[in-house]
Amino acid sequence: MTKKKCGKIAIIGQPNVGKSTLLNFILGQKLSITSRKAQTTRNQILGIHTEKNIQFIFVDTPGYQQKFLNKMNKRMNKSVTSVFHDVDVVIFMSEPKILNEIEIDLVKMIPNDIPVIFQLRTMENGIPTQKILPFSEVTVTPAQITTSTDGSVATRITFDAPVYVEEQTEYAMCLVSASTKYKVFISRVGENDLLSDEFVSTQPFLGSFFKSQNASTWEPSQWEDLKFVLNRARFDVGLQGMAIAETARQKAIEYAKTRVQGIPINKNKGTPIIKLKAKPLIWSDNHSLSVLLLKPKR
């Protein structure tokens, strides 16, 4: 089955620079109104362009300007700036001239705090899949990233909980971001190491290095490898300890006791039943998580 891909693209710029004309040209039909009169587009307009298994969702926005700042124009300006966090790509349009102050201010509003997402994925036929291991996805903001010119400083990525992997099984460490400004240090056979200046004659790891433009279609690079340090946990099985496990049913019962006083609970067949003055709204049991919402009858 062919995988389908979709991306959202915003078209921004000052009034009358051809945003709606560009959208109509891409779609091959007139969807967005065009006119010599400025501010003809007053709301966001969506246009969808499909090519085989790829779908592009374009967002035509009103013209951004600072000349008239009445309530309507302020609302239209907000319609432009609010789209930044909802799209994957921003197309900025301008007249063929040097950018003016308003256009420069608009470009500066495009967020540059796009994070990097680290994931551990399973492998299938030697290629990374879309399946992410539980608790292995970590979002790293630009403020958390440390850099150097020679790869001597590392950015630490810490999981929120232990990630369990199976022995004799391949996994992929993936770095994903909507920004193209991030770079990583790699070793390449035939070149010198930046720190030691040693000639790289062989790859230091048994794994393979993959590159991707969309985090789903991967191209292997056998002559390159990512520079990283991997820490693992070591458990002492000789120590004695105590584990306390609470079932979903026990949690629900205790929750009911604290929220509704004096209401009998029937423990028949392992399912809490609230009688008389309270009515269970949601009951979910997946052996680890339960939600029991109680609403007293009036």
Disulfide bonds with the S-S distance in Angstrom:
none
